[in-house]
């Protein structure tokens, strides 16, 4: 089972032998503001509902199923040990320092031991649980499509997520890639990258260029640019130019075969793609928009169990 634990919604799908099934797919509020016990129970309920829907529709014998649970979780997070390091971000605050994986496994075992629980619940309680960064899992999913290539993958939404991939494996600390393997904490023109190329960055850029009306958000700026409004067009051209200049040294060192973008802001690639490509020069590489980010995240969650 693959889970995307976003700050607002949790979404879950099922992969069988490495293939994402069209059903079941479930979505529920994240309750990222809840205390640890309530959140764990809520998380476990989604997993149980997902497993139950799969078992009902698959025809798999109840005693002949092995479950794994791969979860995309926002950072900072100790993904190897399953411990949350999130604080000061307005989500999952009450999980700070706690072993989320262990708490989840304990709750699944408790539920499996209740009278009347389905036999497959015991297998579910024994499932391996792994966590990964959502942007990294997006890149891992993209790497399934381009298994022999080096990829630089970005998610552009609330902030900037990133991962460098080399033939299906994440890269960190070499070939110009930061030690963390991610760009969000790197600086560009004296400020952290994360705040400059996500939603806050677009809004700040629009304000600086006097291109935003009161109440406008990123989607409104994109619509205005699509209508041909010059001020909004200037925002997106500038955004692409700055993104390209920020990425250029990393792309020059890492030499990816493709730059793959996902997320809400990436939907506006037609508005900033030309200036992005120009600003990357002399580095030349295809820039692609991936419109099904969640599907690739789910495939990345499955790949957590491929490499040990």
N, C-alpha and C positions, 0 to 999 in steps of 0.2 A: 504494500500500500504506500502511496506517495501523498504526502501532506504538504501544503504550502501554508505555513502559519504566518500570515500577514498581520499587520497591526490592527486591521479592521475586520477582515474575514479570514476564516480558515477554509481551505478548499482541499478536497480529497478525491483521488482517483485510484484505480487499481491497474497494475501491470501484471500480466501473466506470461511467464517465460520471456520477459523483456519486451513485450508488446503492450502498449496502452490500450485498454479496453474502452469502447465507447460508453459503456455503463458498467458499474455504477459511478456516478459523479455526485458528490455531496458538497454543500457549502453551508456554513453557519457563522454567526458573529464570533469574533475571536475572543471576546471578553478579556482583552489584554490588560484591563484595569483591575481584574479580580485578584483576590489573594491566591496563594499557591495551591491550596487545597481545592478551592472552587475551580480554578483554571485546569488543574490536572483532571478533575472529574469531567469537566466539559470536553477536554481534549480526548479523554478515553471514550467518551460517549460517541464522538465522531468516528473514531477508529472502529468501535464495536458496530455501529450502524453500517459503516462501509463494508466491514467483513461480513456482516449478516446479509447485506444485499448481494454481495458476491456469492456467498454460499448458496443463497436461495436461487440465484440464476445460473450458476455454473454446473450444477449436478455433480460436483466433486464430493466424494465420500467424506463424511465428517472426520474420520480418523486418518485420512490420507491427504492432508494439506499442511504445507509449511508456509508460515507467514513471515514477512519482513516488513519493517516500518521505516521508511526513509522520509525525513522531514526537512523542509527548507525553513530555516528560522533566521530572523534578522539578527544582525550583530550589534555590538560586540558579543561574542559567544564563544566559549571554549568548545568547539565542535567535536574534538576528539573525545572529550570526557562528558559532553552533554551538559555543561554547566553554563548558565546564563550570566553574562557580564553587563547586561543592559541596565542603565540607570540614566536619568536626566533626559530621556527621550519621550516621555509621556506614554509609554507602552511597556508592558511586561515588567514594570518596576518591582513588583513584589516577588519576582522570581530571582532577583539578583543573588548570586552566590549559591544557588540551589542546583542540585543534580536533577535536571528536568527529566532526563531519560530514566533514572532510577525511580523517581516519583511516579512516572507514567507506568513503568513495569509493575510497581507495587500495586497501583490501582487496578490494572488489568488482571493481576493475580487475585486480588480481592473479589472482583466481579466474577471471575471464573469459578470461584469457590462458593458462590451464592447458590442456594437451593434452586433447582430448575434451570440452571444455566446450560446452554447448548454445549455438546461435547467439543465442538471446534474452538470454544472459548479457551480451553486449556492450551491448545496450540497457539492461539493468539497471545496468551499470557507469556508464552515462552519465546515469542518473536524477538529476533535481533532488532535493535533500535539504533538508527544512525542519524546524525544531524549534519547539515551542510548549509553554507551561506547561499541565499537565494540567487545572487548573481553568479556565483560559482557553479551552481547546479544548472542555471540557464546555459552557461558556457559548456558544461559537460554534456548537456542535451544537444547543443548545437554541434559538438564534436562527433556525435554519432552520425550526423549528416556529412561531415567532412573529416573522416577519421585519419587521413594521412596528412593533414594540414596544421599549420600554426594559426591560431585565431586570437584576435583581441575582441572580447565581447563586453559590451556595456549595457546596463539597464539604466534608462533615464526616466526617473519618475520623481518621487519625493526627494531623493538625492541621486548620487551617481554610484551605481554598483559596477564592479568590473572584475574580469578574470582573464588571465593569459593562459591559453591552451596550446600544448604541443603534442599532436597525435594522440589526443584523448586524455592527456594528463595535465593537471594544473601546474603552472610554473611560478616559482617565487625565488627572489634573491639571485637571479642570474639573467644574463642577456638584457640588462637594463631594467628588469622587472623589480619593483620594490620588494623588500624582505617579506612584507605581509602578503605579497602577491596581488595587492589591491591598490587602487589609485585614490580612494576617497580621502585619505589623510595626507596625501601629497599636497604641496603648495603650488599655486600658479599666481603669478603677479602678487605675491605676498599674502595670499589667503588660501585656506583649505579648499581643495577641489570640490568636495561634496556639496558645499554651500553655493558653488558658482554654476553648476551645470544641472542641478535638479530644479524643482519648482521654484524654490526661493531665488535661485540665480536668475531664472527667466523673468520673474517678477521684478527683481532689483534692476535688471538690465532695462526692462520696459520703463521703469520709473526714471532711470537715469537718462533715457532717451525721450522722455515725456511722451510716451506712446500708449500709456494705460489710462483708461477712464476708471473712475471710482467703481469698485465692485468687480472689475474685470479679473479673470483668472487666465491661466495658460490657454485653456480651450477657447476663450474669447479672443485672445491675441492670435491664435491660429486661424480662427474664423475670419478675423479682420484682415489678416494677410491673404487668405484665400480669396477675399473680395477685392484684393488689390490695393488696400489702404497702405500708403507709402510708409507711414510711421511704424506700423506693425511689420511690414516687410523688412524694414531696416533692423528691427529687433532680431528677427530670425536670421538674417544675413550675418549680423554681428555675433549672435550666439554660435553659429556654425564656424565662423572665422576663429573665434576664441577657443572653441572646442578643438579645432584642428591644430592650433598652435600649442595647446596644452598637450595633445596626444603626440605631436610630431617627434619629440626626442625619444619617447618610449617606442613608437613605431619604428623609428630609425634603428634603434638598438635591437629590438625583438624581431623585427622583420616578419610580421604576420602575413599570411596569404590573404586574409580577409578581415575586415572590421564589421562586426555584426552588432546591430543595435536592437534593443527591445524596450518595452515600457511605454507609458502614455506619451511622454514628450517625443519619443522616437517616431510616433505616428506622423509627426510634422517634418519628417526627413525631406520631403519634396521642397519644403520652404528653406531648409538650411544645408541641404546636401551639397550643393554646388560650392558654397563658400567653405564648407568643411573640407571638401576634396582639394580645393585650391590651397587652403592653409596647410594641408599635410605635405605639400610639395617641398622637397623633391621626392618624398616617399609617395609611391603610387600603389594603391590597393583598392579593390572593390569595396564599396560600402553598401551593406545590405540591411534592410529592415525586416525583422522577424515578427510577424503579427500574432503569433500564437505562443507568447512567452510562457504561459502556464504549462502548455504541453511539453515544452523543452525542459522546464523545471521538473516536471514529473519524471521525464526520462533521466534527467540528472540524478534525481533521488534514487532511481533504480540502480544507477551506476555506482552509488555509494557502496554497493555490495559486490562490485566487480573487482575493485582493486583493494587489497588489504595493506 
